[in-house]
Amino acid sequence: VIIIGGGSVAMDCAITAKALGALSIHIIAREKMLDLPADEEEVVLAREIGAIIHPEAEVTEVSGTNTVHFRSLELRKDGTVSDLHATLEASSIIVAAGQMLDTEGRELIKGNPKDGIIIKSISNEASLNAPTGGKKPVVVCGDAVRGGGDTVVRAVADGKRAAIEILPNQPVAPRERPSLEMDFVGIKWE
């Protein structure tokens, strides 16, 4: 498994991939090893499970055959720096890098009612309540509209609200509440 990114999500992907049976895991990150945006504990855990981290690396190409080409700077023992090019093949490639929309993407998520593209943004209450004229809207949420760097909790909440917006009449099956009861040193806690 090849994971592109150096944040907490990338490390979580590595840990999960290992738990699901991945034989080898490579993490390609742009940052220096000591500057990875992931929590330190997650980096340590990823390394403990055998993930190989390629810091200060830049992906140059991802081919349709699950091949990732990247380059990194290598500091030689004599103090010189060389440009190292490498290729890895994988059964799975996961992109877990923070992403931002470019200018065209930002224009697209604004919508164009004249062309029949109605946008409902989960982070904008006004757009959620705006009439669509009977047309199916395009629902946008998460980092695409929030600009990245938000919390996982808010991203999950956005996804849930988007699903409800897309399928408003879909019945939601009631979930059984999990028991929080526990036994601690012979004392039962409700």
Disulfide bonds with the S-S distance in Angstrom:
none
